[in-house]
């Protein structure tokens, strides 16, 4: 795509990344081709919900054991409903990393909240993730009211135990369990991993007997094309978290393998105003180059191939009302 608002495409220097080792055979499967392992398999859906910035994506990444969702210090980073796939012995858990639930104002907000509630449909368990430090009561209270009437098994996960004080943490757990019939309460730090193994073990125990929905080496339902755009968006927020609001998106344009086995990716960063374009570009193109270098490095490590990443910026004032862009970033079009 091109236009009057496009910046020149800046290729990012490439670096080889070692291809990750192949996954070991799963202990529950019969390497001889028998179906005895399938008889013991368990599989279920776990919805991870909460107010924005509670740490849901960080928890999903920790449960899966690798990155499948982007994270940011800013609230409302997750936009579309993404699936992470975690294994524990013979059990496969489909983790739905949902956008934070908040009071929507714009069409983009409504689409994000709609995606979050859709993620809880037909779930075998719902995890309510709460940040005990910030709490975000104005968003947490309506969420508790909505959860109280839902039939799914509900688990309360209090995050950030590495920084929260013990007494207020216990008092909050008691208060929240008085409002919703949570089956269990878990105290974790998604960032450090404290308590995550115990939570994963409990989730595996309550999953129903069923054949696995995905191959054992698959960790997400997101296409590589969409994941690549998400990783660039994560770098956009990390490097410009103070200067750039959420009025931006990353659109995948080209994703193709070259004859030498390397990967060529072209992406368009869409912003709402001309001054935001200047911020993303930086002086002499320095900022977009740094964003591209960081994204390319992470993609090469994640995908196990050499990556050639090309970024450019376009101003599109009403991009958050564009059905085409919604669909490209994985959101359903809502009225």
C-alpha positions in Angstrom: 0.0 0.0 0.0 1.2 3.5 -0.6 -0.1 7.1 -0.4 0.8 10.6 0.4 1.2 9.8 4.1 3.5 6.8 3.6 7.1 7.0 4.9 9.8 5.3 2.8 10.0 1.7 3.7 13.0 1.1 5.9 14.5 -2.4 5.8 15.8 -3.6 9.1 19.1 -5.4 9.4 18.7 -9.1 9.6 20.3 -11.7 12.0 20.2 -15.5 11.8 18.4 -17.2 14.7 18.8 -20.9 15.5 15.7 -23.0 14.7 14.2 -24.3 17.9 14.5 -28.0 18.6 11.7 -30.3 17.6 9.1 -31.1 20.3 9.7 -34.4 22.1 7.0 -37.2 21.7 4.2 -36.7 24.1 4.2 -39.3 26.9 0.5 -40.0 26.5 0.7 -41.0 22.9 1.6 -44.4 21.5 4.6 -43.9 19.1 3.6 -47.2 17.5 0.4 -45.7 16.2 -2.0 -47.2 18.8 -4.9 -45.2 20.2 -4.4 -46.1 23.9 -3.1 -42.6 24.6 -6.2 -40.9 23.1 -8.4 -42.9 25.6 -6.6 -41.1 28.4 -6.6 -37.6 26.9 -8.3 -34.6 28.5 -9.1 -31.3 26.7 -11.0 -28.2 27.8 -11.4 -24.5 27.3 -10.3 -22.0 29.9 -11.3 -18.3 29.6 -9.0 -15.8 31.2 -10.9 -12.5 31.9 -10.4 -9.4 34.0 -10.1 -5.7 34.0 -7.5 -4.1 31.6 -3.9 -4.6 32.5 -4.5 -7.3 35.2 -1.8 -9.5 33.7 -3.9 -11.9 31.6 -1.6 -12.1 28.6 1.5 -12.6 30.9 -0.3 -15.4 32.7 -1.3 -17.1 29.4 2.3 -16.9 28.2 3.5 -18.4 31.5 0.9 -21.3 31.4 1.8 -22.1 27.7 5.5 -21.9 28.4 6.3 -19.4 25.6 5.0 -16.2 24.2 1.7 -16.4 22.4 0.2 -13.0 23.4 1.8 -9.5 23.5 2.1 -7.6 26.8 2.5 -4.0 27.7 2.5 -1.8 30.8 -0.5 0.0 29.2 -4.0 -1.1 29.7 -6.1 -2.6 26.9 -3.1 -4.0 24.9 -4.9 -7.2 24.0 -7.6 -6.4 21.3 -8.7 -9.6 19.7 -9.5 -12.9 21.5 -6.4 -15.1 21.2 -5.9 -18.8 22.1 -2.9 -20.2 23.9 -2.5 -24.0 24.1 -0.9 -25.4 27.2 -0.1 -29.1 27.9 0.1 -30.9 31.3 0.7 -34.6 30.9 -2.2 -36.0 28.9 -4.2 -32.8 29.3 -4.5 -30.0 26.7 -5.9 -26.7 27.9 -7.1 -24.1 25.4 -6.5 -20.8 27.1 -8.6 -17.9 25.8 -6.6 -14.6 26.4 -9.4 -12.0 26.2 -9.2 -8.3 26.0 -9.7 -6.5 29.3 -13.4 -5.8 30.1 -14.2 -2.2 30.6 -16.9 0.4 29.8 -16.8 0.7 26.0 -17.1 4.1 24.3 -16.0 3.7 20.7 -16.7 1.0 18.2 -13.2 -0.4 18.8 -13.9 -0.6 22.5 -17.2 -2.4 21.9 -15.5 -4.9 19.6 -12.8 -5.6 22.2 -15.4 -6.1 25.1 -17.5 -8.3 22.8 -14.5 -10.5 22.0 -13.8 -10.8 25.7 -17.3 -12.1 26.6 -17.3 -14.4 23.6 -14.2 -16.0 25.0 -16.1 -17.2 28.0 -18.8 -19.0 26.0 -18.7 -22.8 26.4 -15.7 -22.5 28.7 -15.0 -25.4 31.1 -13.5 -22.9 33.6 -13.3 -19.1 33.8 -10.3 -17.5 35.5 -10.9 -14.0 36.9 -7.5 -12.3 37.0 -7.3 -9.4 39.5 -4.4 -6.9 40.0 -4.6 -6.4 43.8 -2.5 -3.3 43.6 -4.4 -1.2 41.1 -7.7 -3.2 41.4 -9.5 -0.9 38.9 -12.7 -1.1 41.0 -14.9 0.7 38.5 -14.3 -2.1 36.0 -14.0 -5.0 38.5 -17.3 -4.5 40.2 -19.5 -4.9 37.0 -17.4 -7.9 36.1 -18.1 -9.6 39.4 -21.8 -8.9 39.0 -21.8 -10.5 35.6 -19.8 -13.5 36.7 -21.9 -14.3 39.7 -24.8 -15.4 37.5 -22.7 -17.5 35.1 -22.7 -21.3 35.4 -19.1 -22.1 34.5 -16.5 -23.2 37.1 -14.9 -20.0 38.3 -11.4 -19.6 39.8 -10.1 -16.4 41.3 -6.5 -15.5 40.5 -4.9 -12.7 42.4 -1.8 -11.6 40.5 1.4 -9.7 41.5 2.0 -11.4 44.8 5.6 -10.5 44.4 4.7 -6.8 45.0 1.4 -6.9 46.9 1.3 -6.9 50.7 0.0 -10.0 52.3 -2.7 -8.7 54.7 -4.6 -6.6 52.1 -4.2 -9.4 49.6 -6.0 -11.9 51.9 -8.7 -9.3 52.8 -9.3 -8.8 49.0 -9.6 -12.5 48.4 -12.1 -12.8 51.3 -14.1 -9.9 49.9 -14.3 -11.2 46.3 -15.2 -14.8 47.3 -18.1 -13.3 49.2 -19.5 -11.8 46.0 -18.9 -14.7 43.6 -18.9 -18.4 44.2 -15.3 -19.1 43.2 -14.3 -22.7 43.6 -10.7 -21.8 44.5 -8.4 -18.9 44.9 -4.8 -18.8 43.6 -2.1 -16.3 44.5 0.4 -16.0 41.6 2.9 -13.7 40.0 2.5 -14.2 36.3 5.7 -12.2 35.8 8.0 -14.3 38.1 6.1 -17.6 37.7 5.3 -18.0 41.4 2.1 -20.1 41.9 1.7 -20.7 38.1 2.6 -24.4 38.3 0.0 -25.0 41.0 -2.7 -23.2 39.0 -1.8 -25.1 35.8 -2.0 -28.4 37.7 -5.4 -27.6 39.1 -6.7 -26.5 35.7 -5.6 -29.8 34.2 -7.4 -31.7 36.9 -10.8 -30.2 36.1 -10.6 -30.5 32.3 -13.0 -33.1 30.9 -12.1 -36.3 29.1 -11.9 -35.4 25.4 -9.5 -35.8 22.4 -7.1 -32.9 21.9 -8.3 -30.2 19.6 -4.8 -29.2 18.4 -1.5 -31.0 17.5 0.8 -31.2 20.5 3.4 -28.8 19.0 0.9 -26.0 18.4 0.9 -23.3 21.0 -1.6 -20.8 19.5 -4.5 -20.5 17.1 -3.2 -17.1 15.7 -1.6 -17.2 12.3 2.1 -16.3 12.1 1.0 -13.3 9.9 -1.2 -11.9 12.7 1.3 -12.8 15.5 4.0 -10.9 13.6 1.8 -7.8 13.4 1.1 -8.1 17.1 4.7 -8.3 18.0 5.4 -5.1 16.1 2.5 -3.5 17.9 4.0 -4.5 21.2 7.2 -2.8 20.3 5.3 0.3 19.2 3.8 0.5 22.7 6.9 -0.3 24.6 9.1 2.2 22.9 6.4 5.0 22.6 4.3 4.3 25.6 4.3 7.9 26.8 4.1 9.6 23.4 1.7 7.4 21.5 -1.9 6.7 22.6 -3.8 3.6 21.5 -4.9 5.3 18.3 -2.7 3.0 16.3 -2.8 -0.3 14.6 -0.4 -2.6 12.7 -1.7 -4.0 9.4 -0.1 -7.1 7.8 0.6 -6.4 4.1 3.0 -9.1 2.9 4.1 -12.3 4.5 6.1 -14.7 2.2 9.0 -17.1 2.3 12.0 -16.4 0.1 13.7 -19.1 -1.9 16.6 -19.2 0.6 14.1 -20.1 3.4 14.1 -16.6 5.1 10.9 -14.7 5.7 9.9 -11.4 4.2 7.3 -9.3 6.1 5.8 -6.0 5.2 3.6 -4.1 7.7 1.8 -0.8 7.8 1.6 1.1 11.0 -1.6 3.2 11.0 -2.0 6.3 13.1 -4.9 8.8 13.4 -3.0 12.1 13.2 0.0 13.5 11.3 1.9 14.4 14.5 1.7 10.7 15.6 3.3 9.7 12.3 6.2 12.0 13.1 6.5 10.4 16.6 6.6 6.9 15.2 9.2 7.8 12.5 11.5 9.6 14.9 14.3 11.9 14.0 15.7 10.7 10.6 13.7 7.5 10.9 15.5 6.5 14.1 12.4 5.4 16.0 10.8 3.2 13.4 14.2 1.6 12.8 14.5 0.7 16.5 11.0 -0.6 16.6 11.6 -2.7 13.5 15.0 -4.1 14.8 13.4 -5.2 18.1 10.4 -6.8 16.4 12.6 -8.5 13.8 14.9 -9.9 16.4 12.0 -11.4 18.4 10.3 -12.8 15.3 13.5 -14.5 14.2 13.9 -16.2 17.6 10.2 -17.1 17.8 9.9 -18.5 14.2 13.4 -20.0 13.9 14.2 -18.4 10.5 15.9 -15.3 9.3 13.4 -12.4 9.0 13.4 -9.4 6.7 11.0 -6.8 8.2 9.8 -3.7 6.3 7.7 -1.1 8.1 6.0 2.1 7.0 3.6 4.6 8.5 0.3 5.9 7.2 -2.1 8.5 8.6 -5.8 7.3 8.5 -7.8 9.6 10.7 -10.9 7.3 11.1 -9.1 3.9 11.0 -10.9 2.8 14.2 -14.2 2.9 12.1 -12.8 0.8 9.3 -14.3 -2.7 8.9 -11.4 -3.8 6.8 -8.9 -2.9 9.5 -11.0 -4.6 12.2 -11.0 -7.8 10.3 -7.3 -7.6 9.6 -6.4 -7.3 13.3 -8.7 -10.2 14.3 -11.8 -8.3 15.6 -15.4 -8.9 14.7 -17.2 -5.9 13.2 -19.8 -4.6 15.8 -22.4 -1.8 15.6 
